[in-house]
Amino acid sequence: MTKILIVDDNTAVLEALSLLLEIHGYQIVTATSPKEALQIVNYQSIALVIQDMNFSADTTSGEEGRVLFSDLRSLNPLLPIILITAWTELEQAVELVKAGAADYIPKPWDDTKLVTTVNNLIALGQANTKNKALQQHANVFDTAKQAAQSVGLVYDSAAMQRVVDMALQVAKSDVPVLITGPNGSGKEKIAELIQRQSPLNQAPFVKVNAGALPQELIEAELFGAEAGAFTSANKSRIGRFEAANGGTLFLDEIGNLPLSGQVKLLRVLQTGEFEKLGSVKTQRTTVRIISATNADLVADIAKGTFREDLFYRLNVIEINVPPLCERGDDALALVKHFLPGRELSLTAQQAITQHMWPGNVRELENACRRVDILYPEGVLGADAFGLSSETKSTVPRANTTEPTQVEIEAALVTYNGVIAKVAKHFGLSRQALYRRLDKYAIDYKS
């Protein structure tokens, strides 16, 4: 229920206004002093304030009301405030209206006009609050988009937005992050995003494919080696941990690291200490660890191929990057990125959206490279991408709970623009579908 605060030292005024507004469905909170009013606004959700201009006996200047108005504005600049004025305070009230007060009502007031004013101001206040929240959300969204674009991450889906938001949040800390997801889904881009947005963005960022390290050279690659430590070691070399000291180390394909390497890695993660191969001198390092894998490490632990203690060292926070087929409009956004300025037919858009893309972004990028070479001009059809242009009459959906723009447009054609049928097809309410139509600027029949 919408809550209104009435501030007046006259109990008769409080009772009269409370009764009037409660009849019209509002919840009323009252205060007899500015101090009490400020406490209420600070700790309760107040939609509108009706305040007197004077609170001390024999005071008619309106100065107390002006101070209260200013203090309320400081607490909540969007809070609608109606001033209750006598003729002696009218000039002061008019000045406050010019300064941002919502309105003023003279004593004695007209009940009908007062209720109308309250209704209008509360509706306006709720709209202003909603617009502010939407603007803040848009600003956060734009900031996230810009951060993602700085590392070449392209997306349009809500699923990927959640991944980016989480990456930006964890970037502020220095805890280990495990990025999971299928090959080609963009795990390395997320690692780059975390490093770029972290306090360590000016420090070293060292990448190593842990799964590609030869088993006999894992220790030398990670920790370095002294000259003569092994047959081909002609000179001393630094390892990845030493190179990344004070910065970030990205361990890609960590699930493919053999058990012997996992043991060596665990020690440095636990203590920050290591020795170069062929040396007895202990060195210390401070690095932030970001790791990535396409493997199911929990299943690997059960099979005995991955150490459970290492898993918990790496997996303080996990970020899962979904496959491309679960990311709504990302496929089309990526095609536009890889093939700028090229036009896609509707059937091509449908085919690209519906294709599973088992190789994820990497497969899609390769497809776009082929298209760019083999079809340098003209509108691109589904056959240009090696995809079927056939679409089912039931408008098959991508493997996602969020319909894409192309899917909605196709459904509108299939159901002859009947909103109720399109909404039912996607399992949405009509209002939810209308919001998506407006979001994508899709023309539709009312």
N, C-alpha and C positions, 0 to 999 in steps of 0.2 A: 504494500500500500504506500502511496506517495506521502511523504512526510513534510509537513509545513511547520516552521518555527514562528511563533508569535512572541514578540518582546515588548512588554509594556509593564509599567509599575502599577497600573490600575487594574485590579482584579476583575472589575465589571467589564472592562474592555476585553480582557482575556477570555472571560466566560462567553461573552456575546460572539466574538469572532470564532472561538472554538466550536460553539454550537452550530453556527452558520456553515462552517467549512466541513465539519464532520457529517452534516446532513448530505453534503455533496460528495462524500466518499473519501475525504482526506483524513490522514492520521495527524493529529495535532500535538505538538510539543510546545510548552510555554516556558518563558523565562521572565523574571522581573527586573533583571539588571544586565548591563552589557557584559560583565564578567561571566555570568551564568550562560548568556547567549553564546559567547565565544567558545566556552567549554563544550556546549552541545554541538555546535557546528564542527568543532575539531574532532569529535568522537562519534558523531552520528551522521547518517546519510540524509542530509536535508535538501529538499528540492527547491524550496523557496522560503524567504524570510519576510515577515511583516513586522516592521519595527517602529516604535514610537520615536519622537525626536527629543524627548526630555525624560529623565528618570529621577531627578532630585526635586524635592518639594520647593515650590516658589521659583522654579527655573523655567524660563520660556525662550531662551536664546536659540535652542536647537543645536548648540555646540556638542552636547553629549551624543546626540543622534549622528552628527557628522563624524565624530571620532569612531563610533561603533560601525558606521557604514564603511569607513576606511579600513578598520581592522577586519571586518568580514570580507572585504574585497581582497585583502592580503592573504587570507586563508583560502579563499576560492574565488578567483576572478570571474568565473562563469555563473556564480550563484545569483539568481534573480532576487532583488530586494525591493519591496514596496514600503514606502515611508508613510506613516500616519501623521498628518499635519493639522495643526490649528492655524488660524489665520495669521497669528503672530510669527509662525515659523515658515510661512509659505515661500518667502524669498530664499531662505536657506534650502528648502526642499527643491525648489526649481534649480538652484545651483548644483545640488547633488544629482539631479536627473541629468543635467548636462555633463556631469562628471562620470556618469555610468549607471546611476540608479535606474531600476527598471521602470518605476512609476511612483506616483504619490496619490494618496486618497485623503480628502479633507474630512474633518470631523464636523458633524456626524456623516457617516458614509452611506451610500446607496448599496443595499445588499446585492441587487442584481448586477450592477456595474462592477462591484468588487469581485463577485464570483467569476464573472466573465474575464476580468483582468487576470485573476489567479489562474484560470484555465489556460488562457493564451500564453501567459508567461512561463508556466510549467512546461507546456508543449514546446515552446521556443527554447527553454533551458535544456530540456532533454535532447532536442535536436542539436543544440550547440555542443553539448557534452559528447554526443555520438560522433559528430563531425570532428571534434578534437581527437577523440580516440582513433577514428579512421585515419586522420592525418598523421598521428603519431605512428600508427601501424604502417602507413605508407612510407613514412620516413625511414623506419627501421627496415622495411622491405627493400627500399632503394639502396640503403647503406649496405645491406647484405648482398644485393645484386652487384653493386660496384666492387665489393670485396671479392666476390666470386669471379667476376670478369677479370680482375687483376691477375688471376692465375690461369685464365683461359677456361674457366668452368662455365659451360653453357647449359641452361635449363629453363623450363617454364612450369614444371609440375609442382604441386603442393608437397609431394613426397620428397623431392629433392630440396625443396625449400626448408623442410624440417631438418634434413641432414646438414645443410649450410648453417642454419640457425644454431644447431648443436655444436658444430665445429667452431663457430665464432665464440660461443659461450665457453667452451673448454680451452680455447686458445689463450685466454687470460691467465690460466693457471699453468703450473709446470708438471702436472701429473702425467704418467704414462697413458697413452691412448692407443687402443687397438681398433683398427679400421677393418671391417669385414665386408665381404661381398664378392660376387663372381668376377672372373677375369674380364678386363676391359670395361668395367663399370665406372671407373673414375676414382679409385681409391687413392692413387698417387696425387691427384689434383686436390683431394680433401686434405691430404697430409701437407701439401704446399700451402693451402689456405690457412691451416692451423699455424704453420710456422710464420707465414707472412703477417698474420694478425696478432702474433704473440709478442711479449716484451723482448723476446730473443730474436726479433726479425733482422737485426743487424749483425747477429752472431753467426758462426758457421752453421751451415745446413748440409749435412753429409748424408748421401743416399747410398744404400748398399742392398743388392739383391741377395738376401741371406740364403735363398734356395739355390743360387747358382754358384756358391762358393765351393771349390773343390775341398773334399773332406780333409785332405792332408794340409791344406793351406788356410783353414778357417781361423786358427789361432793367429797366424801371421797377418791375415787380412784385418781381423778385428783389433788386435792388440799391438801389431808391429813385430819386427824381428831385428835382432842384431846381425851384423855381418858374420857370415859363416854359420849361422844358426841351422841352415839346411843347405843342400848342395848348390842351388842357384842363388843363394843370398850373398851377392858380392859386396853389398853395402848395407848399412843400417837403414831401415825404413820405418816410418810411423804407421800405426794402424788407424782404423776408422774412429775408434773411441778417442784417441789422442787428437786426431784432426778435428773432431767435433767438440772438443772440450770447451765448455762455456756456451755451447749452442744446442743444436738439435740433431739427433741421429735418427734417420728413417730406415727401419729394417723391413724391407719389402719381402713378401713371400716367406714370412717367418715360420709358417707351418711346414715348410720343406727343409728346415734346418735339422740335420741329423742329431741324434741324442748326444753324441760326443760334443758337438758345438753348443747344444743347449746347456750342458753342464758348465762350460766355460763362460757362457753368456750370463747364467744365473748369478755367478759369483760377483761379477762387476756390477750387476744391477742391485745386488744386496749391499755391497760394501763400497762401491765406487773405486775399488782397487783392482789393479791388474799388473802383470809383468810381461814385458816383451819376450817373445820367443828367443831363447838363448841368453836371457838376462835374469839375475836374481834380485834386481832392484825393483822394488814395488813403487808403482806410480798411482796417482789419484786423478780421477776425472769427474767432472760434473756435467752431465748431459741430460737433456730431456729426450725420452724415448717415444717415438711414434712407430708403431709396427702395423703391418697389414698382411692379410691372408685371405685366400679364397677357400681355405680348408675349414672343416668343422672341427675346431680344436677340442671341443668337449668329447666328440666321438673319438678323436685321436688319443685323448687321455685314457679313455676306456680301453682302447686297443694297446696302450702302452707305447705309442710312438711319439707322444708329446708329454713333457713333464708338467704335472699339475702345479707345482710350486712356481715354475716359470710362467705358466698361464696367468696366475693371479698377480705376478709382478708386472706383467705387460697389460693386463686387462683391468686397470683401475676404472677407466671409462671406455665403453665400446660404442663405436659409431658404425651402424650398418648401412652400406650403400646398396639400395635395391637394384635389381637388374633393370635394364632399359624398358622391358615389356611391362613393368609395373610403375612406370613413371609418366603416365598420361601423355602430355603434349611434348615431352622432351625430344622425341624422335624428330618431329617436324622442326622444332627449334634448332636442333643440331644440323639438320639438312640445310636449313637457311643459312646457318653459320658456315658450313663446309662448301655450300654452293651459293654464294651471295649473288643476288640479282636474278637468279633463275626462277622461272615460274613452274609450278607443279599443277598438273591436272587434278581434279577432284578425286578421280580413281587412284591416282598416285598417292595423294594424301591419305586416302582411306587405307591403301595397301601398306604404306609405311607405318601408319599408326597400328594396324592390326598385326603386322609381322612380329614374331616373337624375338627376333634379333638375338639368337643364342650367343653370339660373340660380342653383344652389347655395343658400346660406343665405338670400340675398335672396328667391329664388323661394319657398322654404319659408315664410319669414316672411309674405310676402304671401298665400300660401295659407291660413295660420293666421288671418290677419286676416279673410279672407272667411268662413272657417268660423265664427269667433266672432260675426260679424254675422248670417249666414244660418242657422246652427244653434246657437242660444244654449242649448239644453237637450238632454239625453239623451245616449246613447252614440253616439259618432261612428263611422260606417262609412266605407269607402273612397270611396263616392260623394260624401261631404261634401267631400272634398279633390279631387274631379274625377278620381279614379283608378279603374282597373278593379279589381274585387274578385276577378277570376279568378286562381287559382293553379294552376300546372302540377303534375301528379302527381309529377314528379321534383324538386319543391321547388327552383325556380330560386334561385340565389344572387346576392347583390349582387356588384358588381365589386370584390371584396376577398379577400385571402387569409385573413382572420380572420372566422369565422362569427359572426353576431350572435345574441343571445338568441332573437329571434323566429325566425330561420332554424333554430336548433337545435330549438326547440319544434315547429316545423312538420315538421321531418325526423323527430322522434320519433313524431309522429302518423302520418306517411306510412309509416314502417317498423315500425309497431306496437310501438315501444319497444325494438326489437332494436338494442342498442348497437353490435354489430359492423357492422351495415349502415349505421347513422348515421355511425359513424367512417369507414367506407370512402367514404361519399358526400362527406364533407368532406376526405378525404385525410389524416385524422389517425389516430394510434394510439389504441387504447382508453383508455390512460392519459391521453393528451392531452385526449381528449373528456371523461373523468371530471373532469379539472381544470376544464374550462369549465362542466360541469354544476354542480359545487360552487360555482364563482365566481358563477354566476347563480342559485344556489339553486333549480335545476330538479329536480323530483321525477322519478325514473326507476326502472325495474326493475333489480335487480342481475343 
